[in-house]
Amino acid sequence: MSGILDEIGYDDCMALLRFGELGRIAVDVGAGPVILPVNYRLVEAPGRTWIALRTRPGNVLDHDRVPAAFEIDHIDHHTREGWSVLARGILLRVDPDAAEFRELFDPHPWLAEVRDRWLVLEPFSVSGRRLHVTAAGGAPAALFFD
């Protein structure tokens, strides 16, 4: 058996983002990039999409208007199959006291009591890839979310 890497379409990437609650965000902090796990919430409005998260004020993620990348994935080590979704965009600080913001954007972090800085990633690119195993004849043996 061998593997095939396929692109995941935009709609399927969005479905995977809607399903999740834990991902990783990467930002350049001046001394180089840092990647941290975060709880998130996908927020969609007509013509707009945000990935909302919360952090501690002064944390390494506490930046406004910086380029960032966000990723979610799933890997099955036994079958060597999996998928990954990557959103690239600008990380923005937001005011949680804006109208209905807390209700619509709260990602409900697992460590909520110390996560008072609210941020959103406004993506300009969302893409994904899926690795699946093929049978000897080249046909997929199994697919995720197909």
C-alpha positions in Angstrom: 0.0 0.0 0.0 1.1 3.6 -0.6 -0.3 7.0 0.2 -1.9 9.8 -1.8 -2.1 13.4 -0.8 -5.3 15.2 -1.9 -6.4 18.8 -1.6 -9.4 19.4 0.6 -11.9 21.8 -0.9 -12.8 25.1 0.8 -16.3 23.9 1.9 -14.8 20.7 3.5 -12.1 22.7 5.2 -14.8 25.0 6.7 -16.8 21.9 7.9 -13.7 20.6 9.6 -13.0 23.9 11.3 -16.7 24.1 12.5 -16.3 20.7 14.1 -13.2 21.4 16.1 -12.3 23.2 19.3 -8.6 22.7 19.7 -5.9 23.8 17.2 -2.5 25.5 17.0 -1.6 29.1 16.2 1.7 30.3 14.9 3.1 33.8 15.1 6.5 35.4 14.7 7.4 37.0 18.0 10.5 38.8 16.7 13.0 36.2 17.9 11.4 33.7 15.6 8.1 31.8 15.2 6.3 30.2 18.1 3.4 27.7 17.8 1.0 27.2 20.7 -2.1 25.1 21.2 -5.3 27.1 21.7 -9.0 26.5 22.0 -10.9 28.2 19.2 -14.3 28.9 17.8 -15.1 29.4 14.1 -17.4 32.4 13.7 -19.1 33.0 10.3 -21.1 36.0 9.1 -22.2 36.9 5.6 -18.9 37.6 3.8 -16.7 37.3 6.9 -15.0 34.5 8.8 -13.0 34.6 12.0 -11.2 32.1 14.2 -11.7 33.4 17.7 -9.5 32.6 20.7 -8.6 34.0 24.1 -5.2 34.3 25.8 -3.6 36.0 28.8 -2.9 39.7 28.5 0.9 40.0 27.9 1.1 36.5 26.6 3.3 35.7 23.6 0.1 35.7 21.4 -1.1 39.1 22.7 -0.4 41.0 19.5 -2.5 43.2 17.2 -2.4 43.2 13.5 0.3 40.5 13.0 0.4 37.8 10.4 -0.5 34.4 11.9 -1.2 30.8 10.8 -3.7 28.4 12.4 -3.9 24.7 11.9 -6.1 21.8 12.9 -5.5 18.2 12.0 -6.3 14.6 12.6 -3.8 11.7 12.3 -4.4 8.0 12.6 -0.9 6.6 13.3 -2.1 3.0 12.8 -3.4 3.5 9.3 -1.0 6.4 8.4 -4.0 8.4 7.2 -5.0 11.9 8.2 -5.9 15.4 7.2 -4.8 19.0 8.0 -6.5 22.4 7.5 -4.4 25.6 7.5 -5.8 29.1 7.8 -3.5 32.0 7.2 -4.4 35.6 8.1 -4.0 38.5 10.4 -4.4 38.2 14.2 -6.4 41.1 15.7 -7.2 42.1 19.2 -11.0 42.6 19.7 -13.2 44.2 22.4 -15.2 41.5 24.1 -17.7 44.1 25.3 -18.9 44.9 21.8 -22.5 43.9 21.1 -23.1 40.2 21.4 -19.4 39.5 21.0 -18.9 37.4 24.1 -21.8 35.1 23.2 -20.9 34.7 19.5 -17.2 34.6 19.7 -16.3 32.9 23.0 -14.2 29.7 22.3 -14.7 28.6 25.9 -11.0 28.0 26.7 -10.2 25.1 29.0 -8.3 27.6 31.2 -10.8 30.4 31.0 -10.1 32.2 34.3 -6.8 33.6 33.0 -7.7 34.2 29.3 -9.0 37.8 29.3 -7.4 38.9 26.0 -9.8 38.2 23.1 -8.3 37.7 19.6 -9.5 36.8 16.2 -7.6 35.5 13.2 -9.2 37.0 10.1 -8.1 34.5 7.4 -7.2 35.5 3.9 -6.4 31.8 2.9 -7.9 28.5 4.0 -6.6 25.3 2.6 -6.4 21.6 3.5 -4.8 18.3 2.5 -5.8 14.7 3.2 -3.4 11.7 3.2 -5.1 8.4 2.5 -3.8 4.9 1.9 -4.4 3.3 -1.5 -4.8 -0.3 -2.4 -2.4 -2.0 -4.8 -4.4 -0.8 -7.8 -4.2 2.8 -6.8 -7.8 3.2 -5.6 -8.4 4.7 -2.2 -8.6 2.1 0.6 -10.2 4.5 3.0 -11.0 8.2 3.2 -11.7 10.6 6.0 -15.0 12.6 5.8 -15.9 11.3 2.3 
